[in-house]
């Protein structure tokens, strides 16, 4: 899913995103489709960055209504917290504890799955790495870094490349390692359907900007339907 190069399912994408807007008590936006992330940039003026969203959790909050992107992010954080709380199977915990005080704050090593399990890395982390490394670290973050300096791009979601977190919770459920509440499972299924249908998307207050899926995903290179390429 994360490397799909087929066209986006535009009708399903718009229906699902309109549902996210309704959940935040907003009306459905106008949808603007473009063929590459660079073509999206001129349409993103005024949309909030991560720094803008962070200002809404400070003691001195900006005046006005919080941006929709922040509401979506907050709802998603709550959902992922609930899904994490439901994943309590003992097989997901580490078989070897970090004993040294300094080691407790270090990330788990990046190892092939069998070696990671043998080294005591928690199964939850092994599964997370199996999705994060090839998709988020291997495609999403490099492309984002090329098309805009760190911290300057508005907040967006990545459609098919959100499989890095969606796939983890889905695997835990399918392996019998987590049982989610019906409401949370329904929301997870909605995000999974969006990942199957969409490319990157930026939710504005009245307009949602969406990018068609790439036509090529190769080593250190992604090609788009307008002929644009991003290399790193």
C-alpha positions as CSV (number, residue, x, y, z in Angstrom):
1,X,0.0,0.0,0.0
2,X,2.7,2.5,1.0
3,X,4.4,2.1,-2.4
4,X,1.3,2.0,-4.6
5,X,1.6,3.9,-7.9
6,X,-2.0,3.4,-9.1
7,X,-4.2,6.5,-9.4
8,X,-5.9,7.7,-6.2
9,X,-9.5,6.8,-5.7
10,X,-10.7,10.4,-5.8
11,X,-14.4,9.7,-5.0
12,X,-13.6,7.6,-1.9
13,X,-10.9,10.0,-0.8
14,X,-13.2,13.0,-0.9
15,X,-16.0,11.1,0.9
16,X,-13.7,10.0,3.7
17,X,-12.1,13.4,4.2
18,X,-15.5,15.0,4.2
19,X,-16.3,12.6,7.1
20,X,-13.3,13.8,9.0
21,X,-14.5,17.4,8.5
22,X,-17.9,16.5,9.8
23,X,-16.4,14.8,12.9
24,X,-14.9,18.2,13.7
25,X,-18.2,20.0,13.1
26,X,-17.1,21.5,9.8
27,X,-18.8,21.4,6.4
28,X,-17.2,19.5,3.6
29,X,-14.4,21.5,1.9
30,X,-13.8,22.2,-1.8
31,X,-11.2,19.7,-3.1
32,X,-8.3,20.8,-5.2
33,X,-6.3,18.0,-6.8
34,X,-2.7,18.4,-8.1
35,X,-0.3,16.0,-9.6
36,X,2.8,16.5,-7.4
37,X,3.6,18.0,-4.0
38,X,5.4,21.0,-5.6
39,X,2.2,21.9,-7.5
40,X,0.4,21.9,-4.1
41,X,2.7,24.6,-2.6
42,X,1.1,27.7,-4.1
43,X,-2.3,26.5,-2.8
44,X,-1.1,26.1,0.8
45,X,-0.9,29.8,1.8
46,X,-2.3,30.4,5.2
47,X,-2.5,26.8,6.3
48,X,-0.9,26.0,9.7
49,X,2.5,24.6,10.3
50,X,3.4,22.3,13.2
51,X,4.7,25.4,15.0
52,X,1.3,27.1,14.5
53,X,-0.5,24.1,16.0
54,X,1.9,24.0,19.0
55,X,0.9,27.6,19.8
56,X,-2.6,26.4,20.5
57,X,-1.4,24.3,23.4
58,X,0.5,27.0,25.2
59,X,-0.8,29.1,28.1
60,X,-1.1,32.2,25.9
61,X,-3.1,30.9,22.9
62,X,-3.8,32.9,19.7
63,X,-7.1,34.6,19.3
64,X,-9.8,33.1,17.1
65,X,-10.8,29.6,16.3
66,X,-8.2,26.8,16.4
67,X,-7.3,25.5,12.9
68,X,-9.0,22.4,11.6
69,X,-5.7,20.6,11.1
70,X,-5.1,20.9,14.9
71,X,-8.5,19.4,15.6
72,X,-7.8,16.5,13.3
73,X,-4.4,16.0,14.9
74,X,-5.9,16.1,18.4
75,X,-8.5,13.5,17.5
76,X,-6.0,11.3,15.9
77,X,-3.7,11.5,18.9
78,X,-6.6,10.4,21.1
79,X,-7.3,7.5,18.8
80,X,-3.7,6.3,18.7
81,X,-3.5,6.6,22.5
82,X,-6.6,4.4,22.8
83,X,-5.2,1.9,20.4
84,X,-1.9,1.8,22.3
85,X,-3.8,1.3,25.6
86,X,-5.6,-1.7,24.1
87,X,-2.3,-3.3,22.9
88,X,-1.4,-4.9,26.2
89,X,-0.5,-8.5,25.2
90,X,2.6,-9.7,27.1
91,X,4.2,-10.8,23.8
92,X,4.6,-7.1,22.8
93,X,6.9,-6.2,25.7
94,X,10.7,-6.4,25.7
95,X,12.3,-9.8,26.6
96,X,15.4,-7.9,27.8
97,X,15.2,-4.8,29.9
98,X,17.4,-1.8,29.5
99,X,19.4,-1.8,32.6
100,X,21.8,1.1,32.3
101,X,20.2,4.5,33.2
102,X,21.5,6.1,30.0
103,X,20.4,3.3,27.8
104,X,16.8,3.7,28.9
105,X,16.5,6.9,26.9
106,X,18.2,5.5,23.8
107,X,16.1,4.3,20.9
108,X,16.0,0.5,20.2
109,X,18.5,-0.6,17.7
110,X,17.6,-1.0,14.0
111,X,18.1,-4.7,13.3
112,X,16.6,-7.3,11.0
113,X,13.5,-8.7,12.6
114,X,14.9,-12.1,13.8
115,X,18.1,-10.4,15.2
116,X,16.0,-7.7,16.9
117,X,13.8,-10.3,18.6
118,X,16.9,-12.2,19.7
119,X,18.4,-8.9,21.1
120,X,15.3,-8.4,23.2
121,X,13.7,-5.6,21.2
122,X,9.9,-5.6,21.9
123,X,7.7,-7.1,19.2
124,X,5.7,-3.9,19.1
125,X,8.9,-2.0,18.1
126,X,10.0,-4.7,15.6
127,X,6.6,-4.4,13.8
128,X,6.8,-0.6,13.9
129,X,10.3,-0.6,12.4
130,X,9.2,-3.0,9.6
131,X,6.8,-0.3,8.4
132,X,8.5,3.0,9.5
133,X,12.0,2.3,8.0
134,X,11.0,1.6,4.3
135,X,8.1,4.0,4.1
136,X,8.4,7.0,6.5
137,X,12.2,7.0,6.7
138,X,12.7,5.7,3.1
139,X,10.2,7.8,1.2
140,X,8.0,10.3,3.1
141,X,10.6,12.3,5.1
142,X,13.1,12.6,2.3
143,X,10.5,13.8,-0.2
144,X,9.1,16.3,2.4
145,X,12.6,17.6,3.1
146,X,13.3,18.2,-0.6
147,X,10.1,20.1,-1.3
148,X,10.2,22.4,1.7
149,X,12.7,23.5,4.4
150,X,12.2,21.9,7.8
151,X,9.2,23.4,9.7
152,X,8.0,25.6,6.8
153,X,5.5,23.2,5.2
154,X,1.9,23.2,6.5
155,X,0.7,20.2,8.4
156,X,-0.5,17.4,6.1
157,X,-1.3,13.7,6.1
158,X,0.2,11.2,3.8
159,X,-2.6,9.0,2.5
160,X,-1.0,5.7,1.5
161,X,2.2,6.5,3.4
162,X,0.3,6.7,6.7
163,X,0.4,2.9,6.5
164,X,3.4,3.3,8.8
165,X,1.1,3.7,11.8
166,X,-2.2,2.3,10.4
167,X,-0.5,-0.9,9.4
168,X,1.0,-1.4,12.9
169,X,-2.4,-1.2,14.7
170,X,-4.0,-3.4,12.0
171,X,-1.3,-6.0,12.4
172,X,-1.7,-6.1,16.2
173,X,-5.4,-6.6,15.7
174,X,-5.0,-9.4,13.1
175,X,-2.3,-11.2,15.1
176,X,-4.7,-11.2,18.1
177,X,-2.3,-9.0,20.1
178,X,-4.8,-6.2,20.6
179,X,-8.6,-5.8,20.9
180,X,-10.0,-2.4,20.2
181,X,-13.2,-0.8,21.3
182,X,-15.8,-0.8,18.5
183,X,-15.7,3.0,18.2
184,X,-11.9,3.0,17.9
185,X,-11.8,0.1,15.5
186,X,-14.3,2.0,13.3
187,X,-12.1,5.0,13.2
188,X,-9.0,2.9,12.5
189,X,-10.9,1.3,9.6
190,X,-11.7,4.7,8.2
191,X,-8.1,5.8,8.3
192,X,-7.1,2.5,6.6
193,X,-9.7,3.1,3.9
194,X,-8.2,6.6,3.3
195,X,-4.7,5.2,3.1
196,X,-5.9,2.7,0.4
197,X,-7.5,5.6,-1.6
198,X,-5.3,8.7,-1.2
199,X,-2.0,10.4,-1.7
200,X,-0.8,13.3,0.4
201,X,-3.5,15.9,1.6
202,X,-3.6,19.2,3.4
203,X,-6.8,20.1,5.2
204,X,-7.6,23.8,5.1
205,X,-10.7,25.4,6.6
206,X,-12.6,25.6,3.3
207,X,-10.3,23.9,0.8
208,X,-8.5,20.6,1.0
209,X,-5.5,20.2,-1.3
210,X,-4.7,16.7,-2.4
211,X,-1.8,15.2,-4.4
212,X,-2.3,12.3,-6.9
213,X,-0.3,9.2,-6.1
214,X,3.2,8.9,-7.7
215,X,3.8,7.0,-10.9
216,X,7.2,5.8,-9.7
217,X,8.7,5.0,-6.4
218,X,12.3,3.9,-6.7
219,X,15.6,4.0,-4.7
220,X,16.0,7.6,-3.6
221,X,13.6,8.9,-6.3
222,X,9.8,9.5,-6.6
223,X,8.2,10.4,-9.9
224,X,4.8,12.1,-10.3
225,X,2.0,12.3,-12.9
226,X,3.0,15.8,-14.1
227,X,6.6,14.6,-14.9
228,X,8.0,16.1,-11.7
229,X,10.6,14.0,-9.8
230,X,12.0,14.3,-6.3
231,X,15.5,12.8,-5.8
232,X,17.7,12.7,-2.7
